[in-house]
Amino acid sequence: MDIAILGNPNTGKTSLFNQLTHSYEYVGNWSGVTVEKKVGKLRAATGNLIDLPGLYTLSPLTKDEKVASTFLLEGKFDGMINIIDSSQLERNLHLTVQLLEYGKPMMIGLNMMDVAKRNGLAIHIHQLSQQLGVPIKPMIARKGKGCEQLDAEKMKAPSFHLQYDDIIEEAIQQCESQMPAKMKHTRWIALQYLEGNEVVQQYLQQYVSLTWLEAWMKDTEKNVKIKHNIALNKLIYRTRETYIEELLKENMITSLLKHKASSETIDRVVTNRILGIPIFLFVMYVMFQFTFDWLGVPISDLVDGLISGPVTSGVEAGLQWIGANAFFQSLFIDGIIAGVGGVLVFVPQIFILFLFISFIEDSGYMARVAMVMDRLLEKFGLNGKAFIPMIIGFGCNVPGIMASRSMEQEQERHLTTMLTPFMSCSARLAVYSLFTAIFFTSHQALIVLSLYVMGIVVALIVAKILSITKYKNEKSLFVIELPPYRIPYAKTLYRSTWEKGKGFVRKAGTIILAGTIVIWLLSYVGPQGFHVPIQESFMAYVGKSIAPLLSPLGFDTWQAGAALITGFLAKEMVVSTLYVLYLVPNTEALHVVIGQQYTALQSYSFMVFFLLYVPCLATVATLKNELPNTRSMLFSIALSFAIAYVLALCVYQIGRLLGF
Amino acid sequence: MVLTEVPRGKRVVIKQCSQLHPLIYRRLNDFGINEGKEIFYKGKMPFGGPCFIACKSQKVSIRHCDAQCIEVEAL
């Protein structure tokens, strides 16, 4: 049995999903978090649960809102759970009415009963359930209260009928008579078509002649205009609105008890006219301090000690004990442990960064950040919402790009998609950490910060240029809901941090492991045969072939060239590659070798180039899906490379003139 | 008068907002903010940045230029 969850953004859909399924899913607090439908196995082992992106009404405005309508038309499922924020009943019921009109077996989860009670709302659940014709269960999804009552067995098909104006009713009948006999949900399809739901319109145009549909739509619009002097979609909206108002009058009691929301107080500070931006910068500063100095680096050092000490010697002893030959000893010690270990060292820092990003998302602060930054971004042809993908992009570019799906304007969405790869993701952090630890020991945080800022500045300049050339036809728009603040539950934070961070651990065990073995093999084998000196290996030849291209930038070693090639697979691969190619057993030894081969200026030029030169493979795949065509994707990659080259060239040449 | 002329924290009723960009209009409609509704003007960000309004205990942020398209009258 397959059950879909539908509801407004920020109503706790994803929390409910986590409660009802085994798989750990990612929870968020603003409208773009659930970016594609997600499927999890129900705990009761009776079927699957499908989580759809949040939406206010079925007529889509954004790309992620299209997912739900498309799913209702084409998806295979047996029932629906409509989750409702009980403190925002009126708004939520607009979607409920449309889902009831759809007519599949359904059940309503009345979430956030605690918030509603605090706001002085009481709801006659039983009576409301009888009037709507479907079971309604009160619950507090975040705490897991009442979720178990959402039993798929108890769902039933609603006997719901909302009577619209005679003109509309007649139009529905006319349309139904044109539809093929086997078509289901005919009343719902006709109504959604009249209301202007693009997805439904495109669907119906496959079955009914376009000329008929256009004439029918025009007639209905004209008749409504004559009789009521308002637009057709407005009449439909008003009918639902009146019905909902009646429903609430009968079933909801608002007591005078006025709860002073703490959200108000927090908002007065964090969205303060003057303090808003400084507070945001301070939050970012604290986030990076934790990621590096305060917590991240100490933990990473511990992990490094563990890998280069007990783990390496343990494996060494084990290999000798089983009598492994030199080939396998080198493969394990110089290849796998050095390469994969070099990446694992940075996993604690990546997790800390994700923890902070999850906190910002789940608490409701993210929407405020969008608002605070809107004015600045407007000057660069974007809107405040574009900042959300960018912040998420600091963690990983892929979910960052996906988050841009909640933007209403298509061109702004494409533009944001192209800019997100300039954000310095946590995988790149691994490389900065390595180089700054060698050359900039006293100003580590400052140097890393300069790279993050450089990424943002480049993104903004590119945005400005593209918005006045390629994307000049659309006006930038901004409207966002500011959800109430919620202190994220420890459990929820843990789950969403793990959900995002586990990808990096998995990557270390798969692509990095495989890549490291290949790199090691290519550095072990050369045209002359096995176990050649590394300077005569295949890897050296590959690296040497692109080294001349990189020499104006200051780093013409074949190792740097080879590392940049492998960095395309995954950014942190650069670290693994350097470990393998410099044939070093631990971090200290690598520091010494690299410290001898490069100057501080060369290393900075390398980091600048590395920040921007090309998105990683996973990001390229996402770009291909999210941009309108392959050409845009290639344009985006070529642009990154050109910018990276020019910037690194400037950094190195100007730096040299200044005598660094 | 238009929304941006309203003193902070004052309750007003929307008289006319059809001048809004259709997308903004539709989105505000989703929040239940349209003609005849009571809203609260809650303040704005500096340098002509977005302002935020409240309606039925939900908060929404829109740009200054869009807020100027919303005609209101005092309660």
HADDOCK unambig.tbl for C-alpha pairs under 7 A between the chains (distance, minus, plus):
assign (segid A and resid 56 and name CA) (segid B and resid 30 and name CA) 5.90 0.50 0.50
assign (segid A and resid 57 and name CA) (segid B and resid 30 and name CA) 6.79 0.50 0.50
assign (segid A and resid 91 and name CA) (segid B and resid 31 and name CA) 6.26 0.50 0.50
assign (segid A and resid 91 and name CA) (segid B and resid 32 and name CA) 6.32 0.50 0.50
assign (segid A and resid 273 and name CA) (segid B and resid 44 and name CA) 6.97 0.50 0.50
assign (segid A and resid 273 and name CA) (segid B and resid 45 and name CA) 4.94 0.50 0.50
assign (segid A and resid 273 and name CA) (segid B and resid 46 and name CA) 5.36 0.50 0.50
assign (segid A and resid 371 and name CA) (segid B and resid 50 and name CA) 6.64 0.50 0.50
assign (segid A and resid 371 and name CA) (segid B and resid 61 and name CA) 6.85 0.50 0.50
assign (segid A and resid 374 and name CA) (segid B and resid 49 and name CA) 6.79 0.50 0.50
assign (segid A and resid 374 and name CA) (segid B and resid 50 and name CA) 6.98 0.50 0.50
assign (segid A and resid 375 and name CA) (segid B and resid 49 and name CA) 4.76 0.50 0.50
assign (segid A and resid 375 and name CA) (segid B and resid 50 and name CA) 6.92 0.50 0.50
assign (segid A and resid 478 and name CA) (segid B and resid 62 and name CA) 6.02 0.50 0.50
assign (segid A and resid 478 and name CA) (segid B and resid 63 and name CA) 6.34 0.50 0.50
assign (segid A and resid 479 and name CA) (segid B and resid 24 and name CA) 6.64 0.50 0.50
assign (segid A and resid 479 and name CA) (segid B and resid 61 and name CA) 5.70 0.50 0.50
assign (segid A and resid 479 and name CA) (segid B and resid 62 and name CA) 4.75 0.50 0.50
assign (segid A and resid 480 and name CA) (segid B and resid 60 and name CA) 5.71 0.50 0.50
assign (segid A and resid 480 and name CA) (segid B and resid 61 and name CA) 5.35 0.50 0.50
assign (segid A and resid 480 and name CA) (segid B and resid 62 and name CA) 6.86 0.50 0.50
assign (segid A and resid 481 and name CA) (segid B and resid 59 and name CA) 5.93 0.50 0.50
assign (segid A and resid 481 and name CA) (segid B and resid 60 and name CA) 4.37 0.50 0.50
assign (segid A and resid 481 and name CA) (segid B and resid 61 and name CA) 6.29 0.50 0.50
assign (segid A and resid 482 and name CA) (segid B and resid 59 and name CA) 5.19 0.50 0.50
assign (segid A and resid 482 and name CA) (segid B and resid 60 and name CA) 5.51 0.50 0.50
assign (segid A and resid 482 and name CA) (segid B and resid 61 and name CA) 6.96 0.50 0.50
assign (segid A and resid 483 and name CA) (segid B and resid 59 and name CA) 6.89 0.50 0.50
